[in-house]
Structure formats: C-alpha cells, structure tokens
Amino acid sequence: MPKSMRLVGLVVAVFSFGLAAARARNFADVKPSPQQIEWQDLEFGVLIHFGTNTFLDREWGNGTVSPAVFNPTQLDTEQWMRAIKAAGAKYVILVTKHHDGFCLWPTRQTEYSVKSSPWRNGKGDLVQEVADAARKFGLKFGVYLSPWDRHEPRYKNSAEYDDYYIAELSELANHYGELVEFWLDGAGSEGHVYNFQRIIENLRVSQPNTLVFSDAALFEYGDIRWAGNEDGDIPYENWNVLDRHGYVRWRPAEADTPLHKEHWFWHPNDEGSLKSVAELVTIYEHSVGRGGQLTLGLSPDHRGLLPEADVKRLEEFGAAVQKRYGRSTIMKSHVRTLGAIEAALDADPATFWLASAGSHQATIEVSFPKSVAFDRALTMEWLNDGQHVERYAIDAWDGKAWKTIVEGGPIGHKKIDVFPLVTASRVRLKILSSTTEAHIREFQLFNTGN
C-alpha cells in the first residue's frame, strides 16, 4: 500500500474512533485507543523549557530580544537525558517555541530562530539534537509549540497567524520523527481566536498517532486533558472519560509541575527553589498514584546543561520512587495458588485477573505464611476494555475479623493508597461496585518504612 494511502487510513481510523467515542451513551461504553493505552503506561515524562529567557533571568519574553542572546557554549543534550532516565521518566516534551516566538529549530517561517543566533554559527537545530538524544536513551519525544507569539506581526490577524502556526507545526511534524505527544495550551487566547480544529487536522495528516494534550475547555476532541493546576496534583476521584457538551471521549489526565517551585525556566542562584525529594514523591503519589500522568518541568541553564543540583535531585527522586514502588518484596512471600488470581499478584502489568463475567462485585484475597507489615497499596485496572471499577476497599484480617484499611472510588490506570502501618497475614481487595466485570492488572503491597 502506498505511504499516502496508509496515512489516510490511519487518519480515518483516528477520526472513526473519535466518532465512536462521541456516540457513546455513558462513560462505561468508552474505550481508549491503542495509542492512549501505550501513553498511559509511560506514566511519567518531562517538559523542557530552554530559550532566550534562559539567558535573561526571566520567565516570560516579549519577543523583542535579539536572537544573539541565545548562545549555550557547553550544550549537551545527552547529559539531560541521563538525568531524565535516572528520574524514571519515559518521554521528553521540548518547548520548541515559547510565547516570545523564538524558535529552537531553523524554521523557514521566520528569522527569529536559532539560525539567527551565534550558537553553532547559526547552523544548529536544537529540536533535532534533543529528539536524537531522547531516542538514543530510549525515551519517546514530543513537542510544545506555543500558540501565543509575541514576536510575529501576523499574530494580530487570527486567520493569517493560523497559516503561519500550521506551517511551523508542519515542519515539526514532518522532520523530527514520530511524536508521542503534542502539548498544546491556550496561551494568548484572550482576544485571539485560534482555529484549533484546523490545527489538529493538519497535525493528524503527518502524525496520526500523536496524542494531543490540552485544557478540556479549549476543544472537545483532544486525547489528553490538563489536570487543572501546575502543582502536579490530580484531584481524586479521577475518571478517564470526559463529557464536553455531550461529546463523550477518553481523555486521561496529565499533571504538570516544574522541578523548581513556580519556575519553568532556569534562573541563577536558584537552588533554594528546588522541590525536595519528599515533595516530589508526594507529587508522584498525587498524579501517577491517582491514575494520571506526571510531567515534570526541567530547565537547562545558560551553559546548556542541567544544573548539578537538578541532576542530583532527579537521581534522588528516581531512587526514592523505585525504593517505594519497585517490585514488592512483600508480595514475593505470598502463598501461591493455582487460580487466575496470580495474574494480579505477579508484578507483571502485561497480565490481569478477570472477575466473573457480568459481575459487579468481586474479591482478590492474598494470604501470607506469616504476618507482614505494609503502609502502601498499589492497584492497577486493565483499561483496554474501558474503566469499570466504581468503588473498592482493601481489608486486613486481624485474627478475628476483616477490618477495612481504606475505601476508594475509581481505580483507573494506577491507584496508590497511603495509610498507617498495618500488620496482617491475610489481605483482600474488594471490588464493591463495577459497571461490568473488573479487570485487575496488579494488586501490590509495600512497606516504605515511614
């Protein structure tokens, strides 16, 4: 089949999925696309801010700064990726153009880009360098292209600027390989009307598998939704299905937050604003641990390197998460059974336990040869067939009766429950209510020592 026909087929498939989602009568009928399933399993990515603001000790540029200020003399994107990998992230989103309009690739649409800077003698392409480094380290790559542009004169004319923006987006979509995510916000939308439908339709032609992130209020047909804050906190309860004006669609939540408090770009002498390991772990538990995605903001410095303090903090964060939520030593000691329940206890998300067909309640019980102590539970729902668990409880046997440790609403992709230390030789996960039979990928217990 010719490539053009394959692309058309993929675009039609994506569009058809959107129509199916739109026709669904309630949330239980909606299923994720294969691309959304794969993306949710990534769980943790980073958003990199680097540009003229980096060299001017500012967060927002007005588009009047000379491109000559952009000149990192020790730029090493592989240093970035080593730190990102150590943190446990699985994908990288690069801010290819921030609100000041300065482009990090040699776009043909404007001279306001790296080609007018002294960096690499005007021959550099930072988007390419970041994309290549990410893939070398096994990380997926995506882009953010600011819709707001404070430099471009055509921004005053919505229709003309849409042509300009789509031309820039087309360059990114066609020249840098497969994009895992197109990160899009509504920056600058006050007084400016964007033709988002046309923008996304153009992106889909070249990148049919790219998931589009946006605030749910921007448009109905995105693939990922913003959690609603920049604190890395996803409010619970968290459902993957969103109803926008009767348009029902699978839109998992993504929570973004910078590594430095309230700072997306690098600033000198800013180590004091670094979030602590404890803060980062809490953010992880309140985003990934509530069934969503975490996107952590990173900011290389004026040298083109991640600061040493940032690198160390990323390593510490990755180690802390792995220590808490790596393979459970507690579950290794459970009494094995011959039943299908073992698929939920094997620390392998590729397998899952399925409750009885048509059931709305179910129980997974785990026994241990002797009492174990734990203060965390991690539960994952298999979402390929949709999100179905509405309420659940985790109980422990105290020797005489079952006592409820925690009770919650939806499980979704992953639910981490935190509670005071419990000691028991029997534990059970009770599905109290589900729209149809529950699918449980994992049920794990951990003792974090806190």
MOLINFEN-V211556 format. One record per residue. BURIAL is + if it has 9 or more other ideal C-beta (glycine too) atoms within 8 Angstrom, else -. D_FIRST is the distance of its C-alpha to the first C-alpha in whole Angstrom. Layout:
burial,d_first
BURIAL,D_FIRST
BURIAL,D_FIRST
This chain:
burial,d_first
-,0
-,4
-,6
-,8
-,6
+,7
+,10
-,11
+,10
+,12
+,15
-,15
+,16
+,19
+,20
-,20
+,22
+,24
-,25
-,26
+,28
+,30
-,31
+,32
-,36
-,37
+,36
+,36
+,33
+,31
-,29
+,27
+,23
-,22
+,22
+,26
+,27
-,26
+,27
+,31
-,31
+,31
+,34
+,36
+,35
+,36
+,36
+,38
+,40
+,41
+,42
+,45
+,46
+,47
-,49
+,51
-,52
-,50
-,48
-,47
+,47
-,48
+,45
-,48
+,49
-,48
+,45
-,47
+,48
+,45
+,46
+,45
-,47
-,46
+,42
-,41
+,37
+,37
+,41
+,39
+,37
+,39
+,41
+,39
+,38
+,41
+,41
+,39
+,36
+,32
+,31
+,32
+,32
+,33
+,35
+,33
+,36
+,39
+,41
+,43
+,40
+,40
+,36
+,35
+,33
+,33
+,32
-,32
-,33
+,37
-,39
+,40
+,38
+,38
+,38
+,42
+,43
-,45
+,43
-,41
-,43
+,40
-,37
+,36
+,33
+,34
+,31
+,29
+,32
+,32
+,28
+,29
+,32
+,31
+,28
-,30
+,32
-,30
+,30
+,27
+,27
+,27
+,29
+,32
+,32
+,36
+,36
+,39
+,40
+,44
+,43
+,41
-,43
+,40
+,40
-,43
-,41
+,38
-,36
-,36
+,36
+,33
+,31
+,32
+,31
+,28
+,28
+,29
+,27
+,24
+,25
+,25
+,22
-,20
-,22
+,23
-,21
-,20
+,23
+,24
+,26
+,27
+,31
+,33
+,36
+,38
-,40
+,42
+,41
-,45
-,45
+,42
-,39
+,35
+,32
+,31
-,28
+,27
+,27
+,25
-,22
+,22
+,22
+,19
+,17
+,17
+,18
+,17
-,18
+,22
+,25
+,27
+,31
+,33
-,37
+,36
-,39
+,36
-,33
-,32
+,29
+,29
+,28
+,31
+,34
+,37
+,40
-,43
-,45
-,45
-,47
+,44
+,45
+,43
-,46
-,46
-,45
+,41
+,39
+,35
+,35
+,36
-,37
-,37
-,39
-,37
+,34
+,33
+,31
+,30
+,32
+,33
+,36
+,36
+,40
+,40
+,43
+,44
+,46
+,49
-,51
-,50
+,48
-,45
+,46
+,48
+,51
-,54
-,57
+,55
-,55
-,57
+,54
+,52
+,51
-,53
+,51
-,53
-,51
+,48
+,48
-,49
+,46
+,44
+,46
+,46
+,42
+,40
+,43
+,42
+,39
+,37
+,36
+,38
+,37
+,40
+,41
+,42
+,43
+,44
+,47
-,48
+,47
+,44
+,45
+,45
+,49
-,50
-,51
+,48
+,46
-,49
+,49
+,45
+,46
+,49
+,47
+,44
-,47
+,48
+,45
+,45
-,48
+,48
-,45
-,44
-,44
+,47
-,50
+,52
+,49
-,49
-,52
+,52
-,53
-,50
-,49
-,47
-,45
-,42
+,44
+,43
+,39
+,41
+,43
-,41
-,40
-,37
-,35
-,32
+,34
+,36
+,39
-,39
+,42
-,42
-,40
-,41
+,44
-,45
+,47
+,47
-,49
+,48
-,51
+,51
-,54
+,56
-,59
-,61
-,60
+,58
-,58
+,55
+,55
+,51
+,48
+,45
+,43
+,39
+,37
+,34
+,32
-,29
-,30
+,32
+,36
+,38
+,41
+,44
+,47
+,48
+,51
+,52
+,55
+,57
+,60
-,63
-,65
-,66
-,64
-,60
-,60
-,57
+,56
+,54
-,52
+,49
-,47
+,43
+,42
+,38
+,36
+,39
+,43
+,46
+,49
-,52
+,56
-,59
-,59
+,59
-,60
+,60
+,59
+,57
+,54
+,52
+,49
+,49
+,47
+,49
-,47
+,43
-,41
-,40
+,40
+,40
+,37
+,39
+,37
+,40
+,44
+,46
+,49
+,50
+,54
-,54
-,57
-,58
